[in-house]
Amino acid sequence: QVQVVESGGGLVQAGGSLRLSCATSGRTFSYLSMGWFRQAPGKDREFVAAISRYGATTYADSVKGRFAISRDNVKNTAYLQMNNLKPEDTAVYYCAAATVYGDYSPQAFDYWGQGTQVTVSS
């Protein structure tokens, strides 16, 4: 089992920045791929970014150039740096862990956090 806990959400004005953190425990973090997803009210959960155990990264087109995913294998933590935030980025952001990399559908991720709210005001 892997426990996943997100933090760092909040309210920010358009153009601002936030950094989300995702702390894990229960399994060797360095063997896991990590992903960030988000879900806005009335919408499906959508992929945002993922990072493999080796540091390879993938982003949704909507966040490319604005968001950056990273990981610290010593702290067992993944991060999502979000810059130039837009009102359409408003959502609950979820961190998830997977034992494979390359499939970015929610079904490919085995362990999920409870989510953290990000609200971007215009």
Backbone torsions as a table, in degrees:
resi	resn	phi	psi	omega
1	GLN	NA	148.5	177.0
2	VAL	-126.4	129.9	174.3
3	GLN	-97.5	135.7	-176.0
4	VAL	-128.2	127.2	-178.8
5	VAL	-133.1	119.8	177.8
6	GLU	-92.4	155.3	173.0
7	SER	-155.5	165.2	173.3
8	GLY	106.3	-1.8	178.1
9	GLY	-71.3	173.0	179.2
10	GLY	164.9	-166.2	-179.8
11	LEU	-105.2	130.6	-179.4
12	VAL	-143.4	151.2	177.0
13	GLN	-79.1	155.6	176.5
14	ALA	-55.7	137.6	-176.4
15	GLY	91.6	-10.5	-179.0
16	GLY	-84.6	-174.8	-176.4
17	SER	-132.1	152.8	171.2
18	LEU	-144.2	152.8	172.1
19	ARG	-122.8	120.8	175.8
20	LEU	-92.9	144.0	176.7
21	SER	-118.8	151.3	-179.1
22	CYS	-137.5	102.1	-179.6
23	ALA	-91.9	136.8	180.0
24	THR	-124.9	159.2	175.0
25	SER	-155.5	160.9	173.6
26	GLY	103.3	-13.5	178.8
27	ARG	-156.5	152.9	-177.8
28	THR	-59.1	112.2	-174.1
29	PHE	-60.1	-36.9	-173.7
30	SER	-65.6	-15.4	178.2
31	TYR	-91.2	-5.0	-175.3
32	LEU	-98.3	144.4	163.4
33	SER	-88.7	144.7	-176.9
34	MET	-122.1	144.7	179.9
35	GLY	-139.5	157.0	172.9
36	TRP	-119.5	135.5	176.3
37	PHE	-128.2	165.8	175.4
38	ARG	-144.6	154.6	179.7
39	GLN	-140.9	118.0	176.2
40	ALA	-92.2	157.8	-179.3
41	PRO	-56.1	130.1	177.9
42	GLY	78.3	4.1	-178.2
43	LYS	-120.5	162.0	176.6
44	ASP	-74.3	158.5	174.6
45	ARG	-69.2	133.3	-176.3
46	GLU	-125.0	149.5	178.8
47	PHE	-70.0	140.0	177.3
48	VAL	-115.0	-54.5	-176.2
49	ALA	-162.1	156.2	176.8
50	ALA	-145.9	155.0	177.6
51	ILE	-137.7	132.5	-178.8
52	SER	-80.4	172.7	177.6
53	ARG	-63.3	-21.9	-179.6
54	TYR	-95.6	-1.6	177.4
55	GLY	98.9	1.6	175.3
56	ALA	-68.5	140.9	-175.4
57	THR	-124.5	152.2	176.8
58	THR	-140.7	142.8	-177.3
59	TYR	-132.2	150.3	168.1
60	ALA	-68.6	147.6	-178.7
61	ASP	-57.4	-33.9	-175.3
62	SER	-67.3	-16.8	-177.1
63	VAL	-119.3	-4.0	-179.5
64	LYS	-56.7	134.4	-179.9
65	GLY	84.9	-11.5	179.2
66	ARG	-115.6	-34.9	-177.7
67	PHE	-108.9	151.0	176.3
68	ALA	-139.7	126.6	176.8
69	ILE	-99.2	142.5	178.8
70	SER	-148.6	172.7	179.5
71	ARG	-147.2	152.3	176.5
72	ASP	-126.7	104.7	-175.6
73	ASN	-73.3	-13.4	175.3
74	VAL	-80.6	-40.5	-179.1
75	LYS	-90.1	-1.4	-178.7
76	ASN	55.0	42.4	-173.2
77	THR	-136.0	139.7	171.5
78	ALA	-109.5	156.7	-177.0
79	TYR	-132.9	155.4	170.6
80	LEU	-133.3	106.1	175.9
81	GLN	-86.1	122.9	-176.6
82	MET	-117.8	116.2	-180.0
83	ASN	-115.9	161.1	178.8
84	ASN	48.8	51.1	-176.6
85	LEU	-65.9	147.0	-179.2
86	LYS	-121.7	155.9	178.3
87	PRO	-54.5	-32.3	-179.8
88	GLU	-72.9	-5.8	173.0
89	ASP	-82.7	-6.2	179.7
90	THR	-61.3	125.7	-177.0
91	ALA	-178.8	170.9	165.2
92	VAL	-87.1	127.2	-178.6
93	TYR	-101.5	130.5	-178.5
94	TYR	-116.5	138.6	171.3
95	CYS	-100.4	143.5	-178.8
96	ALA	-143.4	154.6	-179.3
97	ALA	-122.7	144.3	-179.7
98	ALA	-138.3	158.0	178.1
99	THR	-95.6	-3.4	177.2
100	VAL	-128.4	166.9	178.6
101	TYR	-134.0	140.2	176.4
102	GLY	124.5	-22.3	175.5
103	ASP	-104.8	116.5	-173.5
104	TYR	-103.2	13.9	174.8
105	SER	-77.9	150.4	178.9
106	PRO	-55.5	-31.9	-177.2
107	GLN	-64.9	-20.3	-178.4
108	ALA	-80.2	-12.1	-177.1
109	PHE	-101.6	131.6	-170.4
110	ASP	-92.1	-28.9	-172.2
111	TYR	-128.7	136.2	-173.2
112	TRP	-131.9	147.4	170.2
113	GLY	-87.9	-178.7	-177.2
114	GLN	-84.8	-14.7	179.0
115	GLY	98.1	154.5	176.3
116	THR	-137.1	135.9	-174.8
117	GLN	-81.2	132.1	172.2
118	VAL	-120.6	122.9	179.6
119	THR	-123.5	125.3	-179.3
120	VAL	-114.3	117.9	-179.2
121	SER	-92.6	148.8	-177.8
122	SER	-91.4	NA	NA
